[in-house]
């Protein structure tokens, strides 16, 4: 594998599989304002701070004071590094003629100046900013090619990793069309405006001896440096079998016990169906478990979200005050998709949430091509999965309650809930259904969705000959069913009382007959005793008569 020097630029080392070629030259080219100098500054500063590789920055356009101020705008303290002796910042603005040897028109003067700077700090990295200014002192392109190649070979012999910034040319990567051929790596930066929204893109056009990402990648210049998207190329290594609650018990039951931790759930529906309320319930449930949650709203201001959720019994402010919930508002239509992606990444660094809500992702489609918005959503999902966050996304559906959304994310998510409005008997009600839940059994029933003072709730719908009953029709049917139950209960009570009376009457009759039987048995016993007594008396009389006859009649 080619030895590489990590740049420390977030995301860039991912797409280059490790950074820039160590000990070789890289051309960073782009139009004015595309971020070339900032790329070089961060490469230099990260090397000095994070990788123990001192560096030299030589600019041919900006003064030293301007370089230090520009670096400070992205959080790089080049002045402090210079005092520490780990970075040398030098400016040749206005004196480039002194760096070119007259007569032969060579760059020996520049090499002498660089040699002194490299030796002073033991530099392992060198940044040459905007070489076109230097090349302007050379008479022709043949000399430019010869001297630039000689300069790069000279730097390579000193085993330093070089970044050279250059301006784009007409129909070619650089103004002279030479630099990209003699360098080992070429990075193209682009700053474009589409539909009044400025975006920055990066592409690695050439990388000798190494695989690399060849697509255009969005990037952002922030107060903490450059951020390149996508930030992660690795796959989600581990998946969890643990289920977590979305904050609505009946909804958890519909999904087989909740959603899997680390999964992505999309809640789609037309306006006013309660998508945000379900997402807020999920964030609240996370905070109740002691987990951190992030609520990123792409439409409503944060304060409005907190106020609106209070109306249905969800006190988000409590969790904000406890530091478990972070609510932020950002409009991608104003900041651009790259800012959205980078801001989400930075927010998660600031607040490492285990549950993330991205509310109203359809906002990503406004003013941009469909493939751009779909790509932004895909990168959101990929980044959150790699971080292990459980993601809840809400999306506005298309016309006529078509369940598919404009962001084309249905195939990317693990669970998909659809909330829709139904109108009957002069009123509008909400229905909720689970369209899919990967890796889990889930209910195929349609439930009525209510927003109550105690939070979102689900109730069973009534399906009759005339279809599904919701709202007032459902309540009327419930009242009718309740009256029927009461009537049946009263009828059952009357029947029970009648049977009780009949039982008592029968028991009395049985008791009376039993008494009669006992009396008759007693009489029969008395009669039997009388007969026995009479028989005994007769036997006694016969015995007495027999005795008198034997004695002749005298006693």
LUMPABA-807696 format. One record per residue (C-alpha): x, y, z. Coordinates in steps of 0.02 Angstrom, whole numbers, plus 32768, in hexadecimal, padded with zeros to 4 digits. Layout:
+------+------+------+
|   px |   py |   pz |
+------+------+------+
|    X |    Y |    Z |
...
+------+------+------+
end
This chain:
+------+------+------+
|   px |   py |   pz |
+------+------+------+
| 8000 | 8000 | 8000 |
| 8039 | 80B1 | 7FD8 |
| 8076 | 810B | 8074 |
| 7FFE | 819A | 8098 |
| 7FFE | 8237 | 8101 |
| 7F59 | 8252 | 815A |
| 7F15 | 8300 | 813D |
| 7EA7 | 8304 | 81D7 |
| 7E1E | 8353 | 816C |
| 7D7A | 8303 | 819F |
| 7D3C | 8290 | 8117 |
| 7DCB | 82AD | 809E |
| 7E37 | 8221 | 80E2 |
| 7DA1 | 81AE | 80CC |
| 7D8D | 81CF | 8013 |
| 7E4A | 81C2 | 7FF4 |
| 7E5B | 8128 | 8063 |
| 7EDB | 8176 | 80D6 |
| 7F0C | 8223 | 8098 |
| 7F89 | 826A | 801C |
| 8020 | 820C | 7FD4 |
| 80AE | 821E | 8051 |
| 814E | 8268 | 800C |
| 80F8 | 829B | 7F6A |
| 809F | 8332 | 7F22 |
| 7FE4 | 8354 | 7F1D |
| 7F93 | 83DC | 7EB4 |
| 7EF8 | 842E | 7EFE |
| 7EA6 | 8492 | 7E75 |
| 7E09 | 84FB | 7E6A |
| 7DC1 | 85A5 | 7E40 |
| 7DD3 | 863B | 7EAF |
| 7D7A | 8623 | 7F55 |
| 7D6C | 8566 | 7F46 |
| 7DD2 | 8546 | 7FE5 |
| 7E7D | 8514 | 7FA1 |
| 7EE1 | 8578 | 801F |
| 7E76 | 853B | 80B0 |
| 7E95 | 8488 | 8079 |
| 7F50 | 84A5 | 807D |
| 7F49 | 8500 | 8125 |
| 7EE8 | 8474 | 8179 |
| 7F58 | 83EE | 812E |
| 7FED | 8449 | 8176 |
| 7FA1 | 846D | 8221 |
| 7F5A | 83BD | 823A |
| 8003 | 8374 | 820F |
| 805C | 83E0 | 828F |
| 7FDD | 83C8 | 831A |
| 7F9A | 8318 | 8303 |
| 8023 | 82B8 | 82A7 |
| 80C4 | 8308 | 82E6 |
| 80F4 | 8341 | 8237 |
| 8130 | 83F7 | 8235 |
| 810D | 845A | 8198 |
| 8133 | 84EF | 812B |
| 80B2 | 8560 | 80D9 |
| 80F1 | 85D1 | 804D |
| 8074 | 8643 | 7FF9 |
| 8093 | 86A0 | 7F57 |
| 7FF9 | 870F | 7F64 |
| 7FCA | 8735 | 8018 |
| 8031 | 8788 | 809F |
| 805E | 872F | 813F |
| 7FDE | 8795 | 81A2 |
| 7F56 | 8767 | 8126 |
| 7F84 | 86AF | 812F |
| 7F7D | 86B0 | 81ED |
| 7ED4 | 8707 | 81EE |
| 7E8A | 8693 | 816B |
| 7EC6 | 85FA | 81CB |
| 7E79 | 863D | 826C |
| 7DCF | 8646 | 8216 |
| 7DCA | 8587 | 8210 |
| 7E0E | 8570 | 82BF |
| 7EC6 | 8559 | 828F |
| 7F44 | 85B8 | 82FA |
| 7FD7 | 85C2 | 8282 |
| 8021 | 8652 | 82E4 |
| 8028 | 85E8 | 8382 |
| 8072 | 8556 | 8321 |
| 80F6 | 85C9 | 82DA |
| 8127 | 85FF | 838A |
| 8133 | 8547 | 83BC |
| 81A8 | 8527 | 832B |
| 813D | 84A0 | 82D9 |
| 8105 | 850A | 8244 |
| 8158 | 858C | 81D8 |
| 80E8 | 8609 | 8180 |
| 813D | 866B | 80F6 |
| 80FC | 86E1 | 8071 |
| 814E | 8707 | 7FCA |
| 80C2 | 877D | 7F94 |
| 810F | 880A | 7F30 |
| 81BE | 87C1 | 7F24 |
| 81A9 | 8728 | 7EB6 |
| 822B | 876E | 7E3D |
| 82AF | 8751 | 7EC2 |
| 8285 | 8698 | 7EC4 |
| 82AA | 8682 | 7E09 |
| 835D | 867C | 7DCB |
| 8373 | 86EF | 7D34 |
| 83C4 | 86B3 | 7C94 |
| 839B | 85FB | 7CA4 |
| 82F1 | 8624 | 7CF4 |
| 82F8 | 859E | 7D79 |
| 82B0 | 8590 | 7E29 |
| 8353 | 857F | 7E87 |
| 8328 | 8616 | 7EF1 |
| 8284 | 85C6 | 7F28 |
| 82DC | 8524 | 7F51 |
| 835B | 857C | 7FBE |
| 82CF | 85D6 | 801C |
| 826E | 8536 | 8035 |
| 8309 | 84D7 | 806C |
| 8327 | 8555 | 80F7 |
| 8271 | 854F | 8130 |
| 826B | 8490 | 812D |
| 830C | 8482 | 8191 |
| 82D2 | 8504 | 8211 |
| 823F | 849A | 824F |
| 826D | 83EE | 820E |
| 81D8 | 83F7 | 8199 |
| 8180 | 835B | 815C |
| 80F8 | 83BA | 80FF |
| 8101 | 844C | 8085 |
| 8074 | 84B4 | 803E |
| 8092 | 8526 | 7FA8 |
| 7FFD | 8598 | 7F94 |
| 7FCB | 85D3 | 7EE5 |
| 805F | 85A9 | 7E77 |
| 8017 | 8608 | 7DE1 |
| 805E | 86A8 | 7E2A |
| 810A | 8658 | 7E2A |
| 80F6 | 860F | 7D7C |
| 80CD | 86BA | 7D38 |
| 8185 | 86E6 | 7D4D |
| 81BA | 8658 | 7CDA |
| 81C2 | 867E | 7C1F |
| 8166 | 85E9 | 7BD1 |
| 810C | 8547 | 7BF7 |
| 81A5 | 84DE | 7BCC |
| 8203 | 8534 | 7C57 |
| 816D | 8525 | 7CCB |
| 8163 | 8469 | 7CAD |
| 821E | 8451 | 7CC1 |
| 8231 | 84B9 | 7D5F |
| 8192 | 847D | 7DB3 |
| 81C4 | 83C8 | 7D97 |
| 8271 | 83EE | 7DDA |
| 8226 | 8442 | 7E73 |
| 81B8 | 83AB | 7E9A |
| 8249 | 8333 | 7E85 |
| 82B1 | 83A2 | 7EF8 |
| 8229 | 839C | 7F7E |
| 8212 | 82E1 | 7F66 |
| 82CB | 82C6 | 7F86 |
| 82B1 | 8319 | 802F |
| 8223 | 829F | 8057 |
| 81A3 | 8327 | 8079 |
| 80EB | 831A | 804E |
| 80BB | 83AC | 7FDF |
| 8016 | 8404 | 7FBC |
| 8018 | 8481 | 7F2E |
| 7F7F | 84EE | 7F0F |
| 7F59 | 8526 | 7E5F |
| 7ED1 | 8584 | 7E03 |
| 7E5E | 852F | 7D87 |
| 7E7D | 854F | 7CD0 |
| 7E0A | 855C | 7C39 |
| 7DE3 | 84AA | 7C04 |
| 7E6B | 845E | 7C72 |
| 7E89 | 843C | 7D29 |
| 7F0A | 84C5 | 7D42 |
| 7F32 | 8566 | 7CE9 |
| 7FD0 | 8522 | 7C98 |
| 7F90 | 8470 | 7C84 |
| 8037 | 842F | 7CC1 |
| 802E | 841A | 7D7C |
| 7FB2 | 838A | 7D7A |
| 8025 | 8321 | 7D0D |
| 80C0 | 832B | 7D79 |
| 8064 | 8316 | 7E20 |
| 802F | 8271 | 7E6E |
| 7F84 | 82A7 | 7EAB |
| 7F09 | 832B | 7E6D |
| 7E78 | 836C | 7ED6 |
| 7DF8 | 83DD | 7E82 |
| 7D93 | 8457 | 7EEB |
| 7CF8 | 84A9 | 7EA5 |
| 7C8A | 8536 | 7EE7 |
| 7BE9 | 853F | 7E83 |
| 7B42 | 8597 | 7E91 |
| 7AA3 | 8538 | 7E65 |
| 79F9 | 858B | 7E7A |
| 7A47 | 8616 | 7EE1 |
| 7A96 | 859B | 7F5B |
| 7B54 | 858E | 7F62 |
| 7B9F | 84E1 | 7F78 |
| 7C50 | 849E | 7F81 |
| 7C84 | 83FA | 7F30 |
| 7D25 | 8396 | 7F32 |
| 7D65 | 8311 | 7EBA |
| 7E05 | 82AB | 7EBA |
| 7E2D | 82AC | 7E01 |
| 7ED1 | 824D | 7E0D |
| 7F2C | 81E3 | 7E8D |
| 7FC0 | 817E | 7E51 |
| 7FD3 | 80D5 | 7EA2 |
| 7F37 | 80DA | 7F0D |
| 7E7C | 80BD | 7F01 |
| 7E10 | 8152 | 7F2D |
| 7D60 | 8193 | 7F26 |
| 7D43 | 81DC | 7E7A |
| 7C9A | 8231 | 7E94 |
| 7C7D | 82E6 | 7EBF |
| 7C6C | 82F9 | 7F7B |
| 7C1F | 8391 | 7FD0 |
| 7C89 | 83EA | 8050 |
| 7C78 | 847E | 80C2 |
| 7CF1 | 84FC | 810D |
| 7CC0 | 8512 | 81C3 |
| 7D05 | 8564 | 825E |
| 7D59 | 84BF | 8287 |
| 7DA4 | 849F | 81DC |
| 7D70 | 8443 | 813F |
| 7CEA | 83BD | 8148 |
| 7CD9 | 8348 | 80B3 |
| 7C3C | 82E1 | 8096 |
| 7C1B | 8250 | 8099 |
| 7C76 | 8243 | 813D |
| 7C6F | 8186 | 8148 |
| 7C88 | 80FC | 80CA |
| 7C8A | 806B | 8142 |
| 7BF2 | 7FFE | 8158 |
| 7B91 | 7FE9 | 81F8 |
| 7BF6 | 7F5D | 8249 |
| 7B7B | 7F29 | 82D0 |
| 7ABF | 7F28 | 82DA |
| 7A58 | 7F1E | 8378 |
| 79C6 | 7EAD | 83A4 |
| 7991 | 7F25 | 842D |
| 78EB | 7F7C | 8412 |
| 78C8 | 802B | 844E |
| 7823 | 8085 | 8466 |
| 77E2 | 810F | 83F6 |
| 7785 | 8156 | 848B |
| 76D8 | 8115 | 8459 |
| 76B6 | 806A | 84A7 |
| 7635 | 8033 | 8426 |
| 76A9 | 8066 | 8399 |
| 7734 | 7FFE | 83E7 |
| 76BC | 7F6B | 83EA |
| 7695 | 7F85 | 8331 |
| 774F | 7F79 | 830C |
| 776A | 7EDA | 836D |
| 77AB | 7F2F | 840B |
| 77FC | 7FCE | 83C6 |
| 7883 | 7FF3 | 8346 |
| 7931 | 7FAA | 8346 |
| 79B9 | 8015 | 8393 |
| 7A22 | 8063 | 830A |
| 799A | 8051 | 8287 |
| 794A | 80D8 | 821C |
| 788F | 80FB | 8222 |
| 7835 | 816B | 81A7 |
| 778D | 81B8 | 81D2 |
| 7737 | 81F9 | 8136 |
| 7692 | 824F | 8121 |
| 763C | 82EA | 80E0 |
| 763E | 8390 | 813C |
| 75ED | 8391 | 81E7 |
| 75EB | 82D5 | 8202 |
| 7659 | 82DA | 829E |
| 7700 | 829E | 825B |
| 7763 | 8318 | 82C5 |
| 76FF | 82E7 | 835F |
| 7730 | 8230 | 834C |
| 77E5 | 8261 | 8335 |
| 77DF | 82D0 | 83D0 |
| 7793 | 8240 | 8433 |
| 7826 | 81D2 | 83FE |
| 78A3 | 8258 | 8434 |
| 7848 | 826A | 84DB |
| 784C | 81AD | 84F5 |
| 7909 | 81AF | 84D8 |
| 7921 | 8237 | 855B |
| 78B4 | 81D8 | 85D6 |
| 792C | 8146 | 85C0 |
| 79BC | 81BB | 85EB |
| 79FD | 81C0 | 8538 |
| 7A2F | 825B | 84D7 |
| 79C1 | 828F | 8445 |
| 79D5 | 830B | 83B6 |
| 793F | 835C | 8362 |
| 7972 | 83AF | 82BF |
| 78E3 | 8410 | 8271 |
| 78F5 | 8442 | 81BB |
| 7859 | 84B0 | 81BC |
| 781C | 84EB | 8266 |
| 7883 | 8555 | 82E0 |
| 78BB | 84FB | 837D |
| 7850 | 8566 | 83F1 |
| 77B6 | 8543 | 8388 |
| 77D6 | 8488 | 8392 |
| 77E1 | 8490 | 8450 |
| 7743 | 84F9 | 845D |
| 76DD | 848C | 83E7 |
| 770D | 83EA | 843B |
| 76DA | 8432 | 84E3 |
| 7627 | 843B | 84A2 |
| 7620 | 837C | 8499 |
| 7672 | 835B | 8540 |
| 7728 | 8348 | 8507 |
| 779A | 83B7 | 8570 |
| 7837 | 83C3 | 8505 |
| 7879 | 8457 | 8567 |
| 7892 | 83E8 | 8600 |
| 7909 | 8378 | 85A1 |
| 7961 | 840D | 8551 |
| 7981 | 8455 | 85FE |
| 79C5 | 83AD | 8639 |
| 7A3E | 83A8 | 85A7 |
| 79F6 | 8309 | 855B |
| 799E | 8359 | 84C7 |
| 79E5 | 83D0 | 8446 |
| 7967 | 8425 | 83D1 |
| 79AE | 8480 | 833B |
| 7962 | 84D3 | 82A1 |
| 79B6 | 84DE | 81F7 |
| 7971 | 8503 | 8149 |
| 79D2 | 84A4 | 80C3 |
| 7983 | 8510 | 803D |
| 79E7 | 85A2 | 8084 |
| 7A87 | 854F | 80BD |
| 7A94 | 84C9 | 8036 |
| 7A9C | 840C | 8044 |
| 7B55 | 840B | 806E |
| 7B3A | 847D | 8103 |
| 7AAB | 840E | 813B |
| 7B16 | 8372 | 8135 |
| 7BAB | 83C2 | 818A |
| 7B3F | 8417 | 820E |
| 7AED | 8373 | 823B |
| 7B98 | 8325 | 824E |
| 7BD6 | 83B4 | 82BB |
| 7B38 | 83B2 | 8325 |
| 7B53 | 82FA | 834A |
| 7C06 | 831E | 837D |
| 7BC3 | 83A4 | 83F3 |
| 7B31 | 833A | 8430 |
| 7B4F | 827F | 8415 |
| 7A9A | 824B | 840C |
| 7A5C | 8199 | 840F |
| 79B6 | 81CA | 83BF |
| 79B4 | 8249 | 8331 |
| 7919 | 8299 | 82E6 |
| 7926 | 82EB | 823B |
| 7881 | 8344 | 8224 |
| 783C | 8371 | 8178 |
| 78C2 | 8326 | 8107 |
| 785A | 8358 | 8070 |
| 78A7 | 8405 | 808B |
| 7946 | 83BD | 8040 |
| 78F0 | 83B2 | 7F97 |
| 78C8 | 846A | 7F86 |
| 792C | 84C1 | 7F01 |
| 799E | 842D | 7EDD |
| 799E | 839A | 7E67 |
| 7948 | 82FD | 7EA6 |
| 79E8 | 8297 | 7E9F |
| 7A41 | 8319 | 7F0C |
| 79BC | 8313 | 7F94 |
| 79B4 | 8255 | 7F8E |
| 7A71 | 8250 | 7F9E |
| 7A6A | 82C5 | 8034 |
| 79EA | 8258 | 808C |
| 7A4E | 81BB | 8064 |
| 7AEB | 820A | 80AF |
| 7A88 | 823F | 8149 |
| 7A4B | 818D | 8163 |
| 7AF6 | 8140 | 8142 |
| 7B4F | 81B5 | 81BB |
| 7ACE | 819C | 8245 |
| 7AD5 | 80DF | 8230 |
| 7B91 | 80DD | 823F |
| 7B81 | 8144 | 82DE |
| 7B04 | 80C6 | 8322 |
| 7A78 | 8146 | 8334 |
| 79C1 | 8115 | 8329 |
| 797A | 818A | 82A6 |
| 78C9 | 81CC | 8293 |
| 78A6 | 822B | 81F2 |
| 7804 | 8281 | 81C2 |
| 77D7 | 82A0 | 810D |
| 7748 | 82F1 | 80AF |
| 76F2 | 827B | 8036 |
| 76C9 | 82A0 | 7F82 |
| 7622 | 82CD | 7F37 |
| 7583 | 826B | 7F5C |
| 75D0 | 8220 | 7FFA |
| 764A | 81B9 | 7F95 |
| 76B2 | 8168 | 801E |
| 7755 | 8183 | 7FC0 |
| 77B2 | 8222 | 7FE9 |
| 7812 | 829B | 7F7C |
| 78B7 | 8269 | 7FCB |
| 78AE | 81B4 | 7F8E |
| 78EA | 816E | 8035 |
| 786C | 80E1 | 804D |
| 78E8 | 805C | 8015 |
| 796F | 809E | 808B |
| 790C | 809B | 812C |
| 78EB | 8005 | 819D |
| 783D | 8033 | 81DA |
| 77BA | 809A | 817E |
| 7720 | 80E5 | 81CD |
| 7698 | 813C | 8169 |
| 7621 | 81BA | 81B8 |
| 7593 | 81F6 | 814C |
| 74F5 | 825F | 8159 |
| 7448 | 8219 | 8139 |
| 73A9 | 827F | 8126 |
| 72FC | 8240 | 8150 |
| 725C | 8287 | 819A |
| 729F | 8337 | 8187 |
| 733E | 8320 | 81EC |
| 73F4 | 82F1 | 81D3 |
| 744D | 826B | 8236 |
| 74F7 | 8216 | 8234 |
| 7525 | 8162 | 8211 |
| 75CD | 810E | 822E |
| 7611 | 8070 | 81E1 |
| 76B9 | 8015 | 81DF |
| 76EE | 7FFB | 812B |
| 778C | 7F9B | 8155 |
| 77FE | 7F6D | 81E5 |
| 7897 | 7F0D | 81AC |
| 78C7 | 7E75 | 8212 |
| 782B | 7E78 | 827C |
| 7776 | 7E45 | 8278 |
| 7702 | 7EDB | 827A |
| 7649 | 7EFB | 827B |
| 75E8 | 7F0A | 81D8 |
| 755A | 7F65 | 8231 |
| 752B | 801A | 8212 |
| 751E | 807D | 82B4 |
| 74D1 | 8126 | 82D6 |
| 7554 | 81A4 | 830F |
| 7524 | 8226 | 8390 |
| 757F | 82BF | 83D4 |
| 7543 | 82D2 | 8487 |
| 7573 | 8339 | 851E |
| 75D1 | 829F | 855B |
| 7636 | 828A | 84BC |
| 761E | 8228 | 841A |
| 75B1 | 818E | 842A |
| 756D | 8103 | 83BC |
| 74BF | 80BB | 83C4 |
| 746B | 802E | 8366 |
| 7402 | 805C | 82D0 |
| 7356 | 8011 | 82AA |
| 7343 | 7FB7 | 8206 |
| 728F | 7FA0 | 81D3 |
| 7228 | 7F89 | 8136 |
| 7242 | 8040 | 810A |
| 72FE | 803C | 8123 |
| 7374 | 807A | 81AA |
| 7326 | 80E6 | 8233 |
| 738E | 816C | 8285 |
| 7375 | 8208 | 82EC |
| 72C0 | 8231 | 8316 |
| 7280 | 819B | 82B4 |
| 72F1 | 812A | 831A |
| 72BB | 817C | 83BD |
| 7203 | 816D | 838C |
| 721F | 80B6 | 8364 |
| 7277 | 80A1 | 840A |
| 71E1 | 80F2 | 8461 |
| 7169 | 8080 | 8404 |
| 71D2 | 7FEA | 8431 |
| 71D6 | 8024 | 84E5 |
| 7119 | 803A | 84E9 |
| 7107 | 7F8C | 849F |
| 717C | 7F46 | 8523 |
| 711A | 7F9F | 85AD |
| 7075 | 7F5E | 8568 |
| 70B8 | 7EAE | 8560 |
| 70FF | 7EC0 | 860E |
| 7055 | 7EFA | 8652 |
| 6FFD | 7E6B | 85F8 |
| 707B | 7DF1 | 863E |
| 705D | 7E3B | 86EB |
| 6FA1 | 7E28 | 86DA |
| 6FB5 | 7D74 | 86A3 |
| 702A | 7D52 | 8732 |
| 6FB0 | 7D9E | 87AF |
| 6F20 | 7D39 | 8766 |
| 6F85 | 7C9A | 8772 |
| 6FB4 | 7CC5 | 8824 |
| 6EFE | 7CDB | 8850 |
| 6ED0 | 7C39 | 87F9 |
| 6F5D | 7BDF | 8851 |
| 6F22 | 7C22 | 88FA |
| 6E6F | 7BEC | 88D2 |
| 6EA7 | 7B3E | 889E |
| 6F14 | 7B31 | 8938 |
| 6E7E | 7B61 | 89A4 |
| 6E14 | 7ADD | 894D |
| 6E9B | 7A5D | 8968 |
| 6EA6 | 7A8D | 8A1F |
| 6DE9 | 7A7D | 8A33 |
| 6DE5 | 79D3 | 89DE |
| 6E78 | 799C | 8A48 |
| 6E17 | 79CE | 8AE5 |
| 6D7D | 7970 | 8AA9 |
| 6DE8 | 78D8 | 8A86 |
| 6E36 | 78E2 | 8B32 |
| 6D89 | 78EE | 8B83 |
| 6D4A | 7858 | 8B22 |
| 6DE5 | 77F6 | 8B4F |
| 6DCC | 7824 | 8C05 |
| 6D16 | 77EE | 8BFF |
| 6D46 | 774A | 8BAD |
| 6DC5 | 772C | 8C35 |
| 6D44 | 7750 | 8CBD |
| 6CCA | 76DA | 8C6C |
| 6D4D | 7653 | 8C61 |
| 6D76 | 766B | 8D19 |
| 6CBC | 7661 | 8D48 |
| 6CA6 | 75BF | 8CE7 |
| 6D3E | 7576 | 8D3C |
| 6CFC | 75A8 | 8DE7 |
| 6C53 | 755D | 8DC3 |
| 6CA6 | 74BA | 8D89 |
| 6D0D | 74B5 | 8E27 |
| 6C72 | 74D0 | 8E91 |
| 6C1A | 7443 | 8E38 |
| 6CAD | 73CF | 8E51 |
| 6CAF | 73FA | 8F09 |
| 6BF5 | 73D7 | 8F1A |
| 6C08 | 732E | 8EC3 |
| 6C98 | 7302 | 8F34 |
| 6C32 | 7331 | 8FCF |
| 6B9C | 72CB | 8F92 |
| 6C08 | 7232 | 8F74 |
| 6C50 | 723D | 9021 |
| 6BA6 | 7246 | 9074 |
| 6B6D | 71AA | 9019 |
| 6C00 | 7147 | 9059 |
| 6BDA | 7174 | 9111 |
| 6B20 | 714F | 9109 |
| 6AEB | 71FD | 90FF |
| 6B32 | 7238 | 91A7 |
| 6BB3 | 72BA | 91AA |
+------+------+------+
end
